[in-house]
Amino acid sequence: MEITMKAIIVYFSLEGNVKFVAEKIKKQLNADMLCLTPKKEYPTGKVSKFFWGGKSVIFNEKPKLESYQFNKEDYDVIVIGTPVWASSYTPPIKTFLSENDLSGKSVAFFACQSGNDASKCFEKLKNELKNCQVAATLALVNPAKKKTNEDQLQIDTFCYNILNHIK
Ligand SMILES: Cc1cc2nc3c(=O)[nH]c(=O)nc-3n(C[C@H](O)[C@H](O)[C@H](O)COP(=O)(O)O)c2cc1C
């Protein structure tokens, strides 16, 4: 199918699950990618990642990001990808949303998690992006570890819903 709309995937991924999904969506939507990188990296140690990541969410941190190029006017839809941290979206996404007013844009969210309820994370994102139209949402459980056909089908449906919303 020819894709006439332009999408960008803006994401943060600590351990590769969100990146794994972002790359699949990129292929399907022929999208640009913007990987957010905090200047001070979060640790990936088994315990320290929960301590420092959890603390960062609870204290509402907006970590400084490595410089990036982004112009919302270039895009019909902005797809935001995040791991669920402490039932919320991640602090680098918070920084991005505080630096970029997406009012009036169409957006879509996807989240990766280890449990099975991303609803609070999506509620918070919707609240932060009150003046945006939400084209689609997608939540997957650690997809890079499982690589299942079910997850692929959900990614396909997510992309289809975005295309349908924009056309
Ligand atoms: C600091 C921290 C907090 C987390 N909190 C949650 C949570 O509240 N609910 C959940 O289902 N998974 C939680 N997880 C698990 C991640 O959301 C999950 O492993 C996700 O797939 C990681 O994405 P990534 O590999 O792109 O970093 C947490 C992970 C970390 C590091």
PDBQT file of the ligand as one rigid body, heavy atoms in Angstrom, charges set to zero:
ROOT
HETATM    1  C1  LIG A 201      12.078   1.620  36.603  1.00  0.00    +0.000 C 
HETATM    2  C2  LIG A 201      11.159   0.587  35.998  1.00  0.00    +0.000 A 
HETATM    3  C3  LIG A 201       9.822   0.565  36.375  1.00  0.00    +0.000 A 
HETATM    4  C4  LIG A 201       8.932  -0.346  35.787  1.00  0.00    +0.000 A 
HETATM    5  N1  LIG A 201       7.604  -0.297  36.149  1.00  0.00    +0.000 NA
HETATM    6  C5  LIG A 201       6.719  -1.135  35.543  1.00  0.00    +0.000 A 
HETATM    7  C6  LIG A 201       5.317  -1.067  35.850  1.00  0.00    +0.000 A 
HETATM    8  O1  LIG A 201       4.846  -0.244  36.648  1.00  0.00    +0.000 OA
HETATM    9  N2  LIG A 201       4.478  -1.936  35.229  1.00  0.00    +0.000 N 
HETATM   10  C7  LIG A 201       4.932  -2.866  34.322  1.00  0.00    +0.000 A 
HETATM   11  O2  LIG A 201       4.122  -3.633  33.793  1.00  0.00    +0.000 OA
HETATM   12  N3  LIG A 201       6.260  -2.952  33.986  1.00  0.00    +0.000 NA
HETATM   13  C8  LIG A 201       7.159  -2.102  34.570  1.00  0.00    +0.000 A 
HETATM   14  N4  LIG A 201       8.501  -2.162  34.225  1.00  0.00    +0.000 N 
HETATM   15  C9  LIG A 201       8.947  -3.117  33.184  1.00  0.00    +0.000 C 
HETATM   16  C10 LIG A 201       9.119  -2.450  31.790  1.00  0.00    +0.000 C 
HETATM   17  O3  LIG A 201       8.047  -1.584  31.494  1.00  0.00    +0.000 OA
HETATM   18  C11 LIG A 201       9.182  -3.510  30.678  1.00  0.00    +0.000 C 
HETATM   19  O4  LIG A 201      10.188  -4.452  30.943  1.00  0.00    +0.000 OA
HETATM   20  C12 LIG A 201       9.382  -2.897  29.285  1.00  0.00    +0.000 C 
HETATM   21  O5  LIG A 201       9.167  -3.886  28.296  1.00  0.00    +0.000 OA
HETATM   22  C13 LIG A 201      10.792  -2.330  29.112  1.00  0.00    +0.000 C 
HETATM   23  O6  LIG A 201      10.931  -1.651  27.885  1.00  0.00    +0.000 OA
HETATM   24  P1  LIG A 201      12.401  -1.384  27.263  1.00  0.00    +0.000 P 
HETATM   25  O7  LIG A 201      13.036  -2.734  27.074  1.00  0.00    +0.000 OA
HETATM   26  O8  LIG A 201      12.167  -0.689  25.956  1.00  0.00    +0.000 OA
HETATM   27  O9  LIG A 201      13.159  -0.539  28.226  1.00  0.00    +0.000 OA
HETATM   28  C14 LIG A 201       9.415  -1.281  34.818  1.00  0.00    +0.000 A 
HETATM   29  C15 LIG A 201      10.772  -1.278  34.470  1.00  0.00    +0.000 A 
HETATM   30  C16 LIG A 201      11.651  -0.356  35.052  1.00  0.00    +0.000 A 
HETATM   31  C17 LIG A 201      13.108  -0.343  34.652  1.00  0.00    +0.000 C 
ENDROOT
TORSDOF 0
